[in-house]
């Protein structure tokens, strides 16, 4: 208390924030690296001045522009996300059995994992594929394999996502032809083909041909599906593999949306009305361990995309402004040491995806650093989603973290960092020139090295790896799923039988028609569907494309 000049007493005003700061500085701090998983410095506390947002401009209402709070007015009060477990191994017959197992246990959509030969456009009997057939996904070499894969699964009632890129239009053609064999019209099909070739050049490296013809095939898919398969998502623009390759959350966000905008530009340049194909674009993001950063990333992605589509690309249909996305928990966060800990990691990553408003979700199994998942492990992963959906009560309120000073600050910060990346890509001439000069690859590589050094030094803790290590961590005490070598033999026998039974002349005619379409600009997906019905194989079709378009050569970045 003090006394004024006229003798009246007064109370000294203390600034609460200044008092807190003084107490904070005086308190002892743990010896911890207080940064985000991406390495960004974090404030010790967030308040109103950190979350500088205009509610109507930056958040709005669920189901309304800019969709920061979700793309549907009722979100999970109306419908839960699709529980879509990524699965596939061995032969089409073996994977068909796993799909039926998952559907019987409550999965609501299929997500197909292909083996490396299929991802690279090679048949099971290609001499380059020895020992790889069916090892990390299902082997699909022809329409006959697709028929086996989907046997007994009603293709008009189950949506399917296919994670494949270089040969994606060919696998989509197999799927369309398979549905027609089932008596299901293409317009009844629902699902997604990843078909995101740009991130292959940036991060994952499963390509067939050079960039420009690959982008032409993508616009062919857009055009064909807009007319014939209207419920199909023609691209799942994928940040997942960018993040798994080592990028930060901000880089995953920026590079993924830059790729999405490039696909939109290509579609418009091909003469397509943006509102005929943009509503069928979807996205695929990683959900990593930095809980709040991931939630903010998903919210920022919706806001950025809505603004770009409406204000830069002139889309009029609100569905074109909506960023719909699938999420997979972070495979790179799983550890071979103490693998049961991965159940906990996956649960928190899945919860972040749900709080961020995902439309579908895959939860990784605890054993995926060691092998393809066992039935027990994959059921636990599925049950993780079901516990979140039915027990945590987090689906009752839409966007429950909106208004959090920290989350809103992170959301705006990630948006600002993305805009800087967009400007840099534009400065380099666009996405394709930036790929060819190694910009994306170099940025991802640098981020991966920084994170690796942080974990090796112990600044970033990983339970069971650099902290809380146990003596027996080199011997995982869980069952491992082994792929029987007989699966590769079975696949090779099947493709030899196919070639002996099909109409060889008809197959050759369809391959020649593909070659002519490569040269004269005809729609390639239309030709691939016809070739599928003639039982041309994946490798045969892909070889025509390699011969006509040439293979991509990766730039040197080191």
N, C-alpha and C positions, 0 to 999 in steps of 0.2 A: 504494500500500500504506500502511496505517496501523497504529498500535500500540495495543492495548487497555490498560485500566487495570492488568491483571495482567501486562503485558509481552508477551502473545502477539500475533503479527502477524495481520492479517486483510486480505481483499481487498474493496475497495469495490465494492458492487453498482451496476451502471449499468442504468437502465431502457432497454431497446432502443428502445422507441417514442419516449421523450423524446430519445434520442440521434439518432434519425432525424429527428424534428421540428426539432431544432436544426440539423442538416445541411441539411434542406430549406429552412428560412428563410434560411440563409446563402447558398444557391445562387441563381444568377441565373435569372429566369423569362422565358420568351418573352412578347412582347406579344400575347397571344391572349385572346379571350373564353372562359374556361373554364366554359361552361354547356352544357346539353344543347341539342339542336335546338329544343326547346320553350321554352328560356329559363330552365330551372331551374338553380340553383347546384349545382355538383358538388364533392364532397370530393376532395382530392388523392389520397386512398388509402382503400380500404375494407378492413375487417377483421372479425373475428368479432362484435364488438359492434354493427356496422352491420347485419348480417344476422341479426336477432333472430327466428328461426323455430323452430317445433316441427316436426320432420320429418313425423311421422305426421299432424298436424293441417293443416299448410300445404302440404306437398309430396305425401306419400303415394307410391303406386306407379303407374306407367303403366297406364291402363285402370281405375283405381280412384279413388273419391272422394278428394280434390276435383279430380282430373284435371289438376293443375298440370303434371305431367310428360307429359301426352298422354292422348288419349281411348282409345287402343288399347294392349293389353298389349305388342304387338310392334312397333307403329308402322311405320317404313319398312323394318324387317326382313321384314315380312309383305307390304306393298304400298306402292309409292311414291304420292306425291300425284298427283292428276289434273292433267295438263298441259293447261290449258284456255285457249287463246289467244282473247282477245276480238276478234271480227272481224265485219265487215259493212259493205257500201257499195253505193251505186247501187241496182240492181234486185235482186229476189230471184234472178234467173238469175245475175247476176254474183257475188253472195255465195255462191251454191251452188257455183260453181267454186272460190272461195277456200277454202271449207270442205273440199272434196275434196282440194285442194292440201295443206292443213294435216294432214288425216288421213293422207294418203299419206306425209307427212314425220315421222310419229310422234306427232302430237297425240292425246290419249286422250279428249277430250270437247269439245263445242262450247260456245261462249259468244257469244251473239248481241248485236251492237251495232245499235241502231235509230237511224234518222235523227230529226231534231227533229220533223217532222210526226207521225211515229208516236208519239214520246214524249209529244206533246201531244194525242193522240187526234184527229188530222186526217188526212183522206184525201189522197192524192197530188195530186188535182185541186182541192183547196181553194184558193181565191184567196189565202188568207193564207200559203200555203206556197211561193210562187213563188221559185225559186232555192235552196230548201233541200232539195228531194227527193233523197235518196240521198247527201247531202254528208258527213255525219258517221256514217253507219250505213246499214243497209238499209231500204228503204221497204217496209212491209207494210201494205196497206190492206184485206185480205180473206183468207179461207180460201184462195182461189186462189193468192195470193202465197205463203202458207205452204206450200202444196203444191209450188210451184216451188222454194222455199228448201230443202225437205227431200227433194227428188227424188233418188232413188238412195242415200239415207242411211238405213240400217236403224234406225228409231226405237226398236225394242225392244232394240237392242244399243249404241247411242251415247247417253250422257247429255247433256242440253242445259241450259245456263243462259241465261236471258233477262233482260237488264238493262233493266227497264222498271218503272214504278211507278204513275203515275196510271191509265193504261189497262191495267195488268198483268192483271186478270182477263179482259179481252177477248182479249188476246194468248194467254193460257193456253188459253182456249176454242178459239181457232184451232188451237193446237198439238194439243189433245186431239182435235178433229174431224179434223185432218190425219192423225193416227195411225190413227183409225178408218177413214179412207179407204184407208190403207195396209194395213188388216187387222190392225193392232196394237191390242190391248185396252188401255184406260186403265190397268188395274192393272199392265201391263208397263212403263209409262213411268217413266224415271228422269231426274231433273234438278231444276232450281230456277227459280222465278220470283222476281225481286227483291221486288216487291210491297210495298215499304217506304215508305209514304206519309208517315210522320212526319218522316223526314229530308228529304223533299222540301220540306215546309213550313219546315224548319230551315235547309236549305243549298242544295238543287239547283234547286228551283222548277219542277219539271215535274209539275203537278197537274191534275186535272180538276174536282173538286167540293170542297165544304166538308169539314171534318175528320170530323165524326161519320158522315155517310153513307159517306165513304171507308173509315172503320174498319169499318163494317158490311159493306162488300164484302169486306174482308179476312177477317172471321170467316166469311162465306159460303164463301170459298175454303177456309179451314181445314176447315169441316164437310163440304163436298163432296168434297174430296180425301181426308179421313180415310176416307170410305166408298167412293170410286170410284177414286182415284189414290193408293194407299197408299204408294208409293215416292217420291212427289214431295215436294220441299221447298217448302212453301207460302209461306215468306217467307225472303228473305236479308236479314237486318237489317244495314243498311249503315252502317259508319263511314267507308267510303272517301270518300264525297262530303262528309261533314262535315270530314274531314281536308284534302281537296283545296280546300275553301272557306277554309281557313286556321286550323283549330283546332290545338291542341296534341295531343300523344299522349294526355295524361290526359283532355282533353275528348273526343277521339274515343272513347276507352274508355268513359267515363262516360255520354256522351249516347247512344251506341249501345246499351249495356246497359239504360239507362233506357227507351229505345224498346222494346227486347225485352220488358222486364217489363210495359210497357203493353199490348203485344199479348197477352201471357199473361193479363193481367187481363181484357181484352176477350173473349178466348176463353172464359174461365171464366164471365164474366157472360152470355155467349150460351148457356150451358147445356152447354158441352162439357167433358168430363172432361179435365183437364190432360194426362193420360198418353195421350190419343188424338191430340193434336195437337202437343204439345211436342217429341216426338222428330223431327218433320219441320221444325222451325225450324232455320235455319242462319244464319251470320253472314258478313259480307264486310268485311275490314279492308284498310287501306292499309299498305304496308311502305315506310317513309320511310328517310332516309339515316342517322339516328342508330341505328347498328347494335344496340347493347346495349339502348337504350330500346325499340326495336321488339320485340326478343325478349322482354323483360320484359313488355311490353304484352300480347302473345299469351298468356303464361303466367298473368298476372293475370286476363285475361278468362275463361279456363277456370275458375279458382278461384272468382271472384266468382259466375259463372253457376251453378256447381254448388251453392254454398251457398244462393243465393237460391231456386233451384228446389226444393231439398230442404227447406230450413228455413222459407221464407216462403210458398211456393206449395203445399207438401205433396205434391209429385210423388213417386210411389213407384217408378216405373220408372227404373232407372239411366240408360236412354237419354235420359230427359227432363233429366237433370243434365248431360249432355255438351254442351259448346259445340263444334260443328263449324263450321269456317270456311274460306272461300275468301279468297285474298289477291291483290291486284294491286299491283305496284310503283308508286311514286309518280309519277303523271303530272306533278305540279307541280315535281318535282325535275329534270325534263328541261329542257335549254336549246336554243334555236335556234342559239346560238353554239357552234362546235366540236361539232357534234352527235354525232360518233363517241365523245365522252366519255360520252354517255348509255349506251353499252353497258356501261361500267365501273360507272356508278351503278346501273344495273338489276341487274347481277350481284350486287353486294353487298346490295341490297335483297331480291333473291330468296333469297340465302343466309340472311338474317335470318329470312325467312318459313319456310324449311325448318328452321332451328335452333329456331324457335318452334313448330313442329309443325303447319303448315298441312295441310288436306286437299286443297286444289287451289290452283293458282297460274297467274296470267297475268303474263308478263313484257312490259313495254312495249318497243316498237321505238324505235330511235334517232331516227327521223324524225318522231315523233308530235307534236312542237311545230310542225311545218311542214305536215303533211298526214296523211291516213290512210296507214298503212305500205305500202311497196312489198313485193313478194314477197321480195326479198332481205333487207330489214330484218326482216320478221316471221320469216323462217327463222333469222336470227341470234338473235332473241329466244327462239325455241323451242329452238335449240341451247344457249343459255345454261342453260336448265333441265336439258337432257340432260347437259351437262358436270357440273353440280352433282350430278345423280343418279348418274352412272356413273364420274366421275373423281376427285372430291374425297374420297371415302370418308367423308363426313359422315353418311351414312345408316346406318352400321353400328352406332352407339351411340345409344340413346334419350336424348333431352334431355341432351346432353353438357355443357351449361353449368350444369346444376343444381349447387348448392353453391358457385358463384362468389359471393364476398362482394358484389361489385358487382351482379351480376344479381339475386341474391335480395333485396338492399336495394332495388333499383329496382322489383322485382315488388311488394314490400310497400308501397312508397311510392305506386305507382300505384293499388293497391287502396285505400289510405287516402284518396287524393284523390278517387277515384270515389265512395266512401261520402259524402264531403262534398257532392259534386254531387247525389247521390241525395236527400240531406236537403234541399238547396235546392229541388230540383224538387218534393218533397213539400210544402215550406213554401208554395210558390206554387200548390198545389192539384192538382198532377199534370202530366203531359206536355202535354196539350192546352192547359190554361190557360197553361202556361209558354211555349208556342208563340204563343198569341194575345197575350200581353203582351210578346213579343219577347225573352224571356230568352236562349234558345239562340242566336238570330240575333245578338244584341248581343255575347255572349261570343265567338262565332266571329269576328265582325268585329274585336273588340279584339285578339284573338290574331294575326289576319292583319296588322293594322296594325303591331303590335310587330315581327313578323318582317320585314315589308317595310322598316321603318326600320333594322333591324339589318343587312340586306343593303345598303341604300343607303349606310349609314355605313361599310361594310366590316368591321363587327364580326363578321359571319358571312360567310365566304368562299365564293364560287361560282366554280369554275375556268372561265375563259373569259368570265366576266361582270364580276366586280369584281377578279379577280386572274388573272395569266397571260393577259392579253388580247392578241389578235393583230390586226394591221392589217386583215386581210381577213375578220374575223368577221361582217360584215354580209352576206356572200355564201356561203351554205352550199354546199359542194362535193359534194353528194350528189344523187342522183336524187329527184324528187318525184312522188308518185302524184297524178295529176289525175283528177277525176271528169268524165267526158264529159257535156256537157249533154244528149246524146241519151238518157241514162238517165232523166232527168225526163220527157222526151217519151214514152219507152217505157212508163213507169209510168202516165202519164195515159191513153194509148191503152188499156192493159190494163184499167183500172178502168171506162172507158166501155164497153168490150166486155163486161165482166162484167155491168154493169147492163142491157145490152141482151139478154143471153142468159139471165139467171136468171128464176125465177118471181117476178115482182114482187109478186103478191098474197101469196105465201107469205112473202116478206121483210117486207111490211107487217104481216102477222099476228104475226110473231115480234117485231117492234119494239113492237107494241101489248102483247104479253105481257110484255116487259121493263118497259114503263111501269106495267103493273098490279102487277108484282112490286115495283117501287120503292115503290108506294103501300101494298101489303098485306103486305109483309115476306117474300115468297117468296124462295127462294135464287136470287141473281142469276147465279152462275156456271152453274147448271143452265140458266137461260134464255139465257145467252150462248152456250153450246155448241149449243143448238138454233138460235139465230140464225146462228151460224157455218155450220151445215149448210145453212141457207137462203141463204147468201152475202150476208147483211147485211154492210155494210162497217164498218170501225172507226169512221169519222166518223159514220155514221148511229147506231150504238149509243151512242157517246160523247155525241152531241147530245141523245139522250133523257135521259141521266144529268144533263147540265147543266141541262136544262129542269126536271127533277123535283127535283134536289137543290141547285141553285145553285152558282155558282163561288166558290172560295176567294178572299178578299181579304187580301193580305199586310199585317201591321201595319207602321207606320212606326217605324223604330228610330233614325233619325239626326236 
